[in-house]
């Protein structure tokens, strides 16, 4: 279970069963840095959880870092300026 503390009004967070969505597109559009909030959620992922990050680009350095931590990280392009990154432990 991911416990999310809303610290920025430009970050959207919602849950669908054991899938947690974190949308940082608006934060990035407004010049914010999402790394801290992303990693806060990533570190809380349980074995049955999945975190889906929504971003305006494919976060390749983050994908490498997450895989280096032993996590599964799979990106997909949804639209021209919308990518998702699904993160899980298995």
Gaussian input, Z-matrix of N, CA and C with variables (Angstrom, degrees):
# hf/3-21g

backbone

0 1
 N
 C     1     B1
 C     2     B2     1     A1
 N     3     B3     2     A2     1     D1
 C     4     B4     3     A3     2     D2
 C     5     B5     4     A4     3     D3
 N     6     B6     5     A5     4     D4
 C     7     B7     6     A6     5     D5
 C     8     B8     7     A7     6     D6
 N     9     B9     8     A8     7     D7
 C    10    B10     9     A9     8     D8
 C    11    B11    10    A10     9     D9
 N    12    B12    11    A11    10    D10
 C    13    B13    12    A12    11    D11
 C    14    B14    13    A13    12    D12
 N    15    B15    14    A14    13    D13
 C    16    B16    15    A15    14    D14
 C    17    B17    16    A16    15    D15
 N    18    B18    17    A17    16    D16
 C    19    B19    18    A18    17    D17
 C    20    B20    19    A19    18    D18
 N    21    B21    20    A20    19    D19
 C    22    B22    21    A21    20    D20
 C    23    B23    22    A22    21    D21
 N    24    B24    23    A23    22    D22
 C    25    B25    24    A24    23    D23
 C    26    B26    25    A25    24    D24
 N    27    B27    26    A26    25    D25
 C    28    B28    27    A27    26    D26
 C    29    B29    28    A28    27    D27
 N    30    B30    29    A29    28    D28
 C    31    B31    30    A30    29    D29
 C    32    B32    31    A31    30    D30
 N    33    B33    32    A32    31    D31
 C    34    B34    33    A33    32    D32
 C    35    B35    34    A34    33    D33
 N    36    B36    35    A35    34    D34
 C    37    B37    36    A36    35    D35
 C    38    B38    37    A37    36    D36
 N    39    B39    38    A38    37    D37
 C    40    B40    39    A39    38    D38
 C    41    B41    40    A40    39    D39
 N    42    B42    41    A41    40    D40
 C    43    B43    42    A42    41    D41
 C    44    B44    43    A43    42    D42
 N    45    B45    44    A44    43    D43
 C    46    B46    45    A45    44    D44
 C    47    B47    46    A46    45    D45
 N    48    B48    47    A47    46    D46
 C    49    B49    48    A48    47    D47
 C    50    B50    49    A49    48    D48
 N    51    B51    50    A50    49    D49
 C    52    B52    51    A51    50    D50
 C    53    B53    52    A52    51    D51
 N    54    B54    53    A53    52    D52
 C    55    B55    54    A54    53    D53
 C    56    B56    55    A55    54    D54
 N    57    B57    56    A56    55    D55
 C    58    B58    57    A57    56    D56
 C    59    B59    58    A58    57    D57
 N    60    B60    59    A59    58    D58
 C    61    B61    60    A60    59    D59
 C    62    B62    61    A61    60    D60
 N    63    B63    62    A62    61    D61
 C    64    B64    63    A63    62    D62
 C    65    B65    64    A64    63    D63
 N    66    B66    65    A65    64    D64
 C    67    B67    66    A66    65    D65
 C    68    B68    67    A67    66    D66
 N    69    B69    68    A68    67    D67
 C    70    B70    69    A69    68    D68
 C    71    B71    70    A70    69    D69
 N    72    B72    71    A71    70    D70
 C    73    B73    72    A72    71    D71
 C    74    B74    73    A73    72    D72
 N    75    B75    74    A74    73    D73
 C    76    B76    75    A75    74    D74
 C    77    B77    76    A76    75    D75
 N    78    B78    77    A77    76    D76
 C    79    B79    78    A78    77    D77
 C    80    B80    79    A79    78    D78
 N    81    B81    80    A80    79    D79
 C    82    B82    81    A81    80    D80
 C    83    B83    82    A82    81    D81
 N    84    B84    83    A83    82    D82
 C    85    B85    84    A84    83    D83
 C    86    B86    85    A85    84    D84
 N    87    B87    86    A86    85    D85
 C    88    B88    87    A87    86    D86
 C    89    B89    88    A88    87    D87
 N    90    B90    89    A89    88    D88
 C    91    B91    90    A90    89    D89
 C    92    B92    91    A91    90    D90
 N    93    B93    92    A92    91    D91
 C    94    B94    93    A93    92    D92
 C    95    B95    94    A94    93    D93
 N    96    B96    95    A95    94    D94
 C    97    B97    96    A96    95    D95
 C    98    B98    97    A97    96    D96
 N    99    B99    98    A98    97    D97
 C   100   B100    99    A99    98    D98
 C   101   B101   100   A100    99    D99
 N   102   B102   101   A101   100   D100
 C   103   B103   102   A102   101   D101
 C   104   B104   103   A103   102   D102
 N   105   B105   104   A104   103   D103
 C   106   B106   105   A105   104   D104
 C   107   B107   106   A106   105   D105
 N   108   B108   107   A107   106   D106
 C   109   B109   108   A108   107   D107
 C   110   B110   109   A109   108   D108
 N   111   B111   110   A110   109   D109
 C   112   B112   111   A111   110   D110
 C   113   B113   112   A112   111   D111
 N   114   B114   113   A113   112   D112
 C   115   B115   114   A114   113   D113
 C   116   B116   115   A115   114   D114
 N   117   B117   116   A116   115   D115
 C   118   B118   117   A117   116   D116
 C   119   B119   118   A118   117   D117
 N   120   B120   119   A119   118   D118
 C   121   B121   120   A120   119   D119
 C   122   B122   121   A121   120   D120
 N   123   B123   122   A122   121   D121
 C   124   B124   123   A123   122   D122
 C   125   B125   124   A124   123   D123
 N   126   B126   125   A125   124   D124
 C   127   B127   126   A126   125   D125
 C   128   B128   127   A127   126   D126
 N   129   B129   128   A128   127   D127
 C   130   B130   129   A129   128   D128
 C   131   B131   130   A130   129   D129
 N   132   B132   131   A131   130   D130
 C   133   B133   132   A132   131   D131
 C   134   B134   133   A133   132   D132
 N   135   B135   134   A134   133   D133
 C   136   B136   135   A135   134   D134
 C   137   B137   136   A136   135   D135
 N   138   B138   137   A137   136   D136
 C   139   B139   138   A138   137   D137
 C   140   B140   139   A139   138   D138
 N   141   B141   140   A140   139   D139
 C   142   B142   141   A141   140   D140
 C   143   B143   142   A142   141   D141
 N   144   B144   143   A143   142   D142
 C   145   B145   144   A144   143   D143
 C   146   B146   145   A145   144   D144
 N   147   B147   146   A146   145   D145
 C   148   B148   147   A147   146   D146
 C   149   B149   148   A148   147   D147
 N   150   B150   149   A149   148   D148
 C   151   B151   150   A150   149   D149
 C   152   B152   151   A151   150   D150
 N   153   B153   152   A152   151   D151
 C   154   B154   153   A153   152   D152
 C   155   B155   154   A154   153   D153
 N   156   B156   155   A155   154   D154
 C   157   B157   156   A156   155   D155
 C   158   B158   157   A157   156   D156
 N   159   B159   158   A158   157   D157
 C   160   B160   159   A159   158   D158
 C   161   B161   160   A160   159   D159
 N   162   B162   161   A161   160   D160
 C   163   B163   162   A162   161   D161
 C   164   B164   163   A163   162   D162
 N   165   B165   164   A164   163   D163
 C   166   B166   165   A165   164   D164
 C   167   B167   166   A166   165   D165
 N   168   B168   167   A167   166   D166
 C   169   B169   168   A168   167   D167
 C   170   B170   169   A169   168   D168
 N   171   B171   170   A170   169   D169
 C   172   B172   171   A171   170   D170
 C   173   B173   172   A172   171   D171
 N   174   B174   173   A173   172   D172
 C   175   B175   174   A174   173   D173
 C   176   B176   175   A175   174   D174
 N   177   B177   176   A176   175   D175
 C   178   B178   177   A177   176   D176
 C   179   B179   178   A178   177   D177
 N   180   B180   179   A179   178   D178
 C   181   B181   180   A180   179   D179
 C   182   B182   181   A181   180   D180
 N   183   B183   182   A182   181   D181
 C   184   B184   183   A183   182   D182
 C   185   B185   184   A184   183   D183
 N   186   B186   185   A185   184   D184
 C   187   B187   186   A186   185   D185
 C   188   B188   187   A187   186   D186
 N   189   B189   188   A188   187   D187
 C   190   B190   189   A189   188   D188
 C   191   B191   190   A190   189   D189
 N   192   B192   191   A191   190   D190
 C   193   B193   192   A192   191   D191
 C   194   B194   193   A193   192   D192
 N   195   B195   194   A194   193   D193
 C   196   B196   195   A195   194   D194
 C   197   B197   196   A196   195   D195
 N   198   B198   197   A197   196   D196
 C   199   B199   198   A198   197   D197
 C   200   B200   199   A199   198   D198
 N   201   B201   200   A200   199   D199
 C   202   B202   201   A201   200   D200
 C   203   B203   202   A202   201   D201
 N   204   B204   203   A203   202   D202
 C   205   B205   204   A204   203   D203
 C   206   B206   205   A205   204   D204
 N   207   B207   206   A206   205   D205
 C   208   B208   207   A207   206   D206
 C   209   B209   208   A208   207   D207
 N   210   B210   209   A209   208   D208
 C   211   B211   210   A210   209   D209
 C   212   B212   211   A211   210   D210
 N   213   B213   212   A212   211   D211
 C   214   B214   213   A213   212   D212
 C   215   B215   214   A214   213   D213
 N   216   B216   215   A215   214   D214
 C   217   B217   216   A216   215   D215
 C   218   B218   217   A217   216   D216
 N   219   B219   218   A218   217   D217
 C   220   B220   219   A219   218   D218
 C   221   B221   220   A220   219   D219
 N   222   B222   221   A221   220   D220
 C   223   B223   222   A222   221   D221
 C   224   B224   223   A223   222   D222
 N   225   B225   224   A224   223   D223
 C   226   B226   225   A225   224   D224
 C   227   B227   226   A226   225   D225
 N   228   B228   227   A227   226   D226
 C   229   B229   228   A228   227   D227
 C   230   B230   229   A229   228   D228
 N   231   B231   230   A230   229   D229
 C   232   B232   231   A231   230   D230
 C   233   B233   232   A232   231   D231
 N   234   B234   233   A233   232   D232
 C   235   B235   234   A234   233   D233
 C   236   B236   235   A235   234   D234
 N   237   B237   236   A236   235   D235
 C   238   B238   237   A237   236   D236
 C   239   B239   238   A238   237   D237
 N   240   B240   239   A239   238   D238
 C   241   B241   240   A240   239   D239
 C   242   B242   241   A241   240   D240
 N   243   B243   242   A242   241   D241
 C   244   B244   243   A243   242   D242
 C   245   B245   244   A244   243   D243
 N   246   B246   245   A245   244   D244
 C   247   B247   246   A246   245   D245
 C   248   B248   247   A247   246   D246
 N   249   B249   248   A248   247   D247
 C   250   B250   249   A249   248   D248
 C   251   B251   250   A250   249   D249
 N   252   B252   251   A251   250   D250
 C   253   B253   252   A252   251   D251
 C   254   B254   253   A253   252   D252
 N   255   B255   254   A254   253   D253
 C   256   B256   255   A255   254   D254
 C   257   B257   256   A256   255   D255
 N   258   B258   257   A257   256   D256
 C   259   B259   258   A258   257   D257
 C   260   B260   259   A259   258   D258
 N   261   B261   260   A260   259   D259
 C   262   B262   261   A261   260   D260
 C   263   B263   262   A262   261   D261
 N   264   B264   263   A263   262   D262
 C   265   B265   264   A264   263   D263
 C   266   B266   265   A265   264   D264
 N   267   B267   266   A266   265   D265
 C   268   B268   267   A267   266   D266
 C   269   B269   268   A268   267   D267

   B1=1.4514
   B2=1.5313
   B3=1.2991
   B4=1.4515
   B5=1.5270
   B6=1.3011
   B7=1.4638
   B8=1.5235
   B9=1.3146
   B10=1.4582
   B11=1.5133
   B12=1.3272
   B13=1.4548
   B14=1.5233
   B15=1.3304
   B16=1.4711
   B17=1.5266
   B18=1.3309
   B19=1.4592
   B20=1.5169
   B21=1.3054
   B22=1.4541
   B23=1.5249
   B24=1.3326
   B25=1.4735
   B26=1.5248
   B27=1.3365
   B28=1.4603
   B29=1.5343
   B30=1.3281
   B31=1.4627
   B32=1.5238
   B33=1.3284
   B34=1.4696
   B35=1.5328
   B36=1.3387
   B37=1.4643
   B38=1.5135
   B39=1.3406
   B40=1.4539
   B41=1.5213
   B42=1.3213
   B43=1.4620
   B44=1.5183
   B45=1.3394
   B46=1.4618
   B47=1.5202
   B48=1.3188
   B49=1.4612
   B50=1.5255
   B51=1.3370
   B52=1.4730
   B53=1.5269
   B54=1.3306
   B55=1.4601
   B56=1.5234
   B57=1.3049
   B58=1.4637
   B59=1.5213
   B60=1.3183
   B61=1.4592
   B62=1.5238
   B63=1.3153
   B64=1.4564
   B65=1.5241
   B66=1.3276
   B67=1.4619
   B68=1.5202
   B69=1.3305
   B70=1.4726
   B71=1.5280
   B72=1.3164
   B73=1.4655
   B74=1.5289
   B75=1.3148
   B76=1.4638
   B77=1.5353
   B78=1.3156
   B79=1.4654
   B80=1.5270
   B81=1.3263
   B82=1.4583
   B83=1.5365
   B84=1.3239
   B85=1.4668
   B86=1.5280
   B87=1.3295
   B88=1.4563
   B89=1.5214
   B90=1.3331
   B91=1.4577
   B92=1.5124
   B93=1.3327
   B94=1.4601
   B95=1.5187
   B96=1.3204
   B97=1.4668
   B98=1.5290
   B99=1.3304
   B100=1.4675
   B101=1.5278
   B102=1.3254
   B103=1.4662
   B104=1.5331
   B105=1.3091
   B106=1.4681
   B107=1.5241
   B108=1.3256
   B109=1.4621
   B110=1.5315
   B111=1.3255
   B112=1.4690
   B113=1.5254
   B114=1.3298
   B115=1.4616
   B116=1.5262
   B117=1.3231
   B118=1.4624
   B119=1.5229
   B120=1.3303
   B121=1.4642
   B122=1.5279
   B123=1.3162
   B124=1.4687
   B125=1.5308
   B126=1.3082
   B127=1.4639
   B128=1.5250
   B129=1.3246
   B130=1.4667
   B131=1.5284
   B132=1.3221
   B133=1.4621
   B134=1.5275
   B135=1.3177
   B136=1.4708
   B137=1.5240
   B138=1.3116
   B139=1.4613
   B140=1.5305
   B141=1.3249
   B142=1.4678
   B143=1.5206
   B144=1.3311
   B145=1.4602
   B146=1.5173
   B147=1.3110
   B148=1.4639
   B149=1.5216
   B150=1.3135
   B151=1.4566
   B152=1.5211
   B153=1.3215
   B154=1.4549
   B155=1.5249
   B156=1.3101
   B157=1.4505
   B158=1.5286
   B159=1.3178
   B160=1.4656
   B161=1.5210
   B162=1.3365
   B163=1.4666
   B164=1.5257
   B165=1.3382
   B166=1.4606
   B167=1.5317
   B168=1.3186
   B169=1.4660
   B170=1.5241
   B171=1.3135
   B172=1.4650
   B173=1.5317
   B174=1.3226
   B175=1.4691
   B176=1.5347
   B177=1.3204
   B178=1.4648
   B179=1.5258
   B180=1.3366
   B181=1.4812
   B182=1.5321
   B183=1.3233
   B184=1.4654
   B185=1.5250
   B186=1.3184
   B187=1.4632
   B188=1.5268
   B189=1.3210
   B190=1.4731
   B191=1.5303
   B192=1.3188
   B193=1.4639
   B194=1.5257
   B195=1.3185
   B196=1.4634
   B197=1.5231
   B198=1.3111
   B199=1.4698
   B200=1.5228
   B201=1.3314
   B202=1.4585
   B203=1.5190
   B204=1.3289
   B205=1.4664
   B206=1.5293
   B207=1.3387
   B208=1.4631
   B209=1.5155
   B210=1.3170
   B211=1.4605
   B212=1.5217
   B213=1.3151
   B214=1.4529
   B215=1.5239
   B216=1.3161
   B217=1.4586
   B218=1.5232
   B219=1.3349
   B220=1.4604
   B221=1.5288
   B222=1.3268
   B223=1.4636
   B224=1.5233
   B225=1.3287
   B226=1.4651
   B227=1.5206
   B228=1.3147
   B229=1.4621
   B230=1.5235
   B231=1.3261
   B232=1.4572
   B233=1.5198
   B234=1.3306
   B235=1.4611
   B236=1.5267
   B237=1.3149
   B238=1.4623
   B239=1.5215
   B240=1.3208
   B241=1.4598
   B242=1.5321
   B243=1.3390
   B244=1.4697
   B245=1.5275
   B246=1.3222
   B247=1.4598
   B248=1.5188
   B249=1.3239
   B250=1.4551
   B251=1.5237
   B252=1.3021
   B253=1.4594
   B254=1.5184
   B255=1.3236
   B256=1.4569
   B257=1.5277
   B258=1.3270
   B259=1.4655
   B260=1.5218
   B261=1.3407
   B262=1.4635
   B263=1.5277
   B264=1.3094
   B265=1.4728
   B266=1.5209
   B267=1.3278
   B268=1.4814
   B269=1.4908
   A1=109.04
   A2=115.81
   A3=121.20
   A4=108.85
   A5=115.95
   A6=121.23
   A7=106.85
   A8=115.84
   A9=120.79
   A10=110.07
   A11=115.70
   A12=121.14
   A13=107.72
   A14=116.45
   A15=121.26
   A16=109.01
   A17=115.50
   A18=119.60
   A19=112.26
   A20=117.30
   A21=121.03
   A22=109.05
   A23=117.24
   A24=119.04
   A25=113.49
   A26=117.72
   A27=120.99
   A28=112.82
   A29=117.70
   A30=121.99
   A31=108.24
   A32=115.53
   A33=120.85
   A34=108.13
   A35=116.03
   A36=121.72
   A37=107.96
   A38=117.12
   A39=121.11
   A40=109.48
   A41=114.57
   A42=121.49
   A43=110.22
   A44=116.05
   A45=124.17
   A46=106.23
   A47=116.82
   A48=122.41
   A49=109.55
   A50=118.01
   A51=121.32
   A52=112.03
   A53=116.19
   A54=121.11
   A55=108.43
   A56=115.34
   A57=122.62
   A58=108.35
   A59=116.68
   A60=122.15
   A61=109.35
   A62=115.45
   A63=122.64
   A64=107.16
   A65=116.63
   A66=121.94
   A67=108.87
   A68=115.62
   A69=121.17
   A70=111.85
   A71=118.50
   A72=120.91
   A73=112.37
   A74=116.89
   A75=119.98
   A76=110.88
   A77=117.32
   A78=121.18
   A79=110.47
   A80=116.93
   A81=120.74
   A82=111.43
   A83=116.75
   A84=120.67
   A85=111.83
   A86=116.29
   A87=121.43
   A88=112.90
   A89=117.02
   A90=121.53
   A91=115.54
   A92=117.91
   A93=121.44
   A94=112.55
   A95=115.48
   A96=123.18
   A97=108.28
   A98=118.56
   A99=121.39
   A100=115.93
   A101=118.43
   A102=120.53
   A103=112.24
   A104=117.86
   A105=120.66
   A106=112.26
   A107=117.22
   A108=119.82
   A109=110.72
   A110=117.14
   A111=120.40
   A112=109.95
   A113=116.69
   A114=119.77
   A115=111.74
   A116=118.05
   A117=120.69
   A118=110.49
   A119=116.99
   A120=120.92
   A121=111.38
   A122=117.15
   A123=121.80
   A124=110.68
   A125=117.23
   A126=121.11
   A127=112.90
   A128=117.77
   A129=121.72
   A130=113.56
   A131=117.76
   A132=120.37
   A133=110.62
   A134=115.21
   A135=121.56
   A136=108.84
   A137=116.57
   A138=122.03
   A139=112.43
   A140=118.20
   A141=121.34
   A142=113.00
   A143=117.80
   A144=121.75
   A145=111.41
   A146=113.78
   A147=120.96
   A148=106.89
   A149=115.98
   A150=122.09
   A151=107.64
   A152=116.63
   A153=121.32
   A154=107.42
   A155=114.91
   A156=122.42
   A157=108.68
   A158=116.63
   A159=122.38
   A160=106.93
   A161=116.68
   A162=122.02
   A163=109.78
   A164=117.33
   A165=119.91
   A166=114.05
   A167=117.51
   A168=122.42
   A169=108.40
   A170=116.54
   A171=120.84
   A172=108.72
   A173=117.97
   A174=121.32
   A175=112.21
   A176=116.23
   A177=121.43
   A178=114.31
   A179=120.27
   A180=118.79
   A181=112.14
   A182=116.77
   A183=120.54
   A184=110.18
   A185=117.48
   A186=120.98
   A187=109.72
   A188=117.15
   A189=120.35
   A190=111.33
   A191=116.34
   A192=120.00
   A193=111.03
   A194=117.16
   A195=121.10
   A196=111.28
   A197=116.93
   A198=120.01
   A199=110.46
   A200=116.92
   A201=121.01
   A202=112.49
   A203=116.55
   A204=122.37
   A205=111.36
   A206=117.20
   A207=121.21
   A208=114.05
   A209=117.62
   A210=121.67
   A211=110.48
   A212=115.88
   A213=121.91
   A214=106.98
   A215=118.18
   A216=122.17
   A217=108.34
   A218=115.82
   A219=121.36
   A220=109.40
   A221=116.12
   A222=120.50
   A223=110.88
   A224=114.76
   A225=121.41
   A226=108.58
   A227=115.02
   A228=120.23
   A229=108.24
   A230=116.17
   A231=122.55
   A232=110.38
   A233=115.63
   A234=122.73
   A235=107.45
   A236=116.76
   A237=121.59
   A238=111.83
   A239=117.54
   A240=121.42
   A241=112.28
   A242=115.52
   A243=120.61
   A244=109.45
   A245=114.79
   A246=122.66
   A247=108.41
   A248=116.24
   A249=120.72
   A250=108.76
   A251=114.81
   A252=122.17
   A253=107.06
   A254=116.43
   A255=121.90
   A256=108.79
   A257=115.70
   A258=122.14
   A259=108.74
   A260=115.66
   A261=120.30
   A262=109.57
   A263=114.97
   A264=120.37
   A265=112.56
   A266=118.14
   A267=119.76
   A268=112.96
   D1=135.99
   D2=178.55
   D3=-104.24
   D4=123.50
   D5=175.09
   D6=-97.64
   D7=115.85
   D8=-176.09
   D9=-106.82
   D10=129.20
   D11=175.17
   D12=-105.30
   D13=117.72
   D14=-178.31
   D15=-70.28
   D16=106.37
   D17=-178.68
   D18=-110.85
   D19=-10.50
   D20=-179.09
   D21=-141.52
   D22=126.94
   D23=-177.98
   D24=-66.73
   D25=-13.34
   D26=-179.72
   D27=-89.79
   D28=1.25
   D29=178.66
   D30=-104.86
   D31=129.59
   D32=177.88
   D33=-105.56
   D34=139.31
   D35=-179.90
   D36=-140.55
   D37=131.51
   D38=174.27
   D39=-150.55
   D40=163.49
   D41=-174.71
   D42=-126.99
   D43=138.76
   D44=172.16
   D45=-129.94
   D46=101.75
   D47=-173.98
   D48=56.20
   D49=-119.31
   D50=-179.35
   D51=-99.67
   D52=15.68
   D53=175.74
   D54=-106.45
   D55=124.78
   D56=-178.42
   D57=-111.17
   D58=131.59
   D59=-178.63
   D60=-108.53
   D61=133.85
   D62=177.68
   D63=-128.20
   D64=111.63
   D65=-176.87
   D66=-106.84
   D67=111.64
   D68=-177.34
   D69=-108.70
   D70=11.54
   D71=-177.10
   D72=-61.71
   D73=-45.75
   D74=-179.41
   D75=-66.54
   D76=-37.88
   D77=177.29
   D78=-60.04
   D79=-46.92
   D80=178.92
   D81=-64.98
   D82=-38.81
   D83=178.30
   D84=-61.40
   D85=-27.16
   D86=-178.95
   D87=-99.65
   D88=16.54
   D89=174.59
   D90=82.83
   D91=10.38
   D92=-179.76
   D93=-82.19
   D94=166.43
   D95=179.72
   D96=-115.54
   D97=114.05
   D98=-174.21
   D99=-89.08
   D100=-3.57
   D101=-170.97
   D102=-54.62
   D103=-46.55
   D104=-176.05
   D105=-62.25
   D106=-44.84
   D107=-179.28
   D108=-69.49
   D109=-36.17
   D110=177.42
   D111=-62.23
   D112=-50.48
   D113=-177.47
   D114=-66.46
   D115=-32.72
   D116=175.84
   D117=-59.28
   D118=-42.44
   D119=178.12
   D120=-71.88
   D121=-43.25
   D122=-178.77
   D123=-57.51
   D124=-43.08
   D125=-177.32
   D126=-68.26
   D127=-13.22
   D128=179.80
   D129=-98.08
   D130=-1.93
   D131=-176.32
   D132=-64.37
   D133=124.46
   D134=173.99
   D135=-88.76
   D136=172.68
   D137=-176.96
   D138=-58.47
   D139=-33.79
   D140=-177.20
   D141=-96.82
   D142=3.48
   D143=-178.19
   D144=-91.42
   D145=158.84
   D146=170.80
   D147=-140.06
   D148=131.32
   D149=176.24
   D150=-106.46
   D151=128.22
   D152=176.74
   D153=-113.51
   D154=113.81
   D155=178.29
   D156=-91.30
   D157=133.34
   D158=176.95
   D159=-109.72
   D160=123.12
   D161=-176.15
   D162=-140.75
   D163=161.74
   D164=179.91
   D165=-82.57
   D166=-1.77
   D167=-179.66
   D168=-152.44
   D169=165.80
   D170=177.35
   D171=-77.66
   D172=117.87
   D173=-176.14
   D174=-84.55
   D175=71.79
   D176=-174.52
   D177=-57.66
   D178=-44.47
   D179=177.77
   D180=-61.28
   D181=-38.00
   D182=178.42
   D183=-66.19
   D184=-40.35
   D185=178.76
   D186=-59.66
   D187=-46.44
   D188=178.39
   D189=-60.34
   D190=-42.28
   D191=-179.86
   D192=-63.74
   D193=-45.63
   D194=-178.91
   D195=-63.67
   D196=-42.79
   D197=177.67
   D198=-64.74
   D199=-35.49
   D200=175.93
   D201=-65.17
   D202=-23.18
   D203=176.80
   D204=-85.88
   D205=0.87
   D206=179.88
   D207=87.17
   D208=13.02
   D209=179.79
   D210=-95.64
   D211=156.83
   D212=171.66
   D213=-85.95
   D214=135.71
   D215=179.26
   D216=-143.69
   D217=115.75
   D218=-176.90
   D219=-127.30
   D220=124.22
   D221=-179.11
   D222=-101.17
   D223=155.01
   D224=177.10
   D225=-149.87
   D226=139.78
   D227=177.29
   D228=-86.90
   D229=124.85
   D230=179.67
   D231=-95.61
   D232=-40.37
   D233=-178.56
   D234=-155.16
   D235=-178.52
   D236=-177.53
   D237=-53.21
   D238=-44.94
   D239=-178.17
   D240=-121.69
   D241=36.09
   D242=178.94
   D243=-142.89
   D244=113.28
   D245=175.17
   D246=-117.90
   D247=150.54
   D248=170.13
   D249=-117.27
   D250=150.26
   D251=175.03
   D252=-131.12
   D253=111.35
   D254=179.25
   D255=-91.21
   D256=125.82
   D257=-176.40
   D258=-122.07
   D259=131.52
   D260=177.86
   D261=-150.57
   D262=170.86
   D263=-179.56
   D264=-88.14
   D265=-18.86
   D266=-178.20
   D267=-113.74

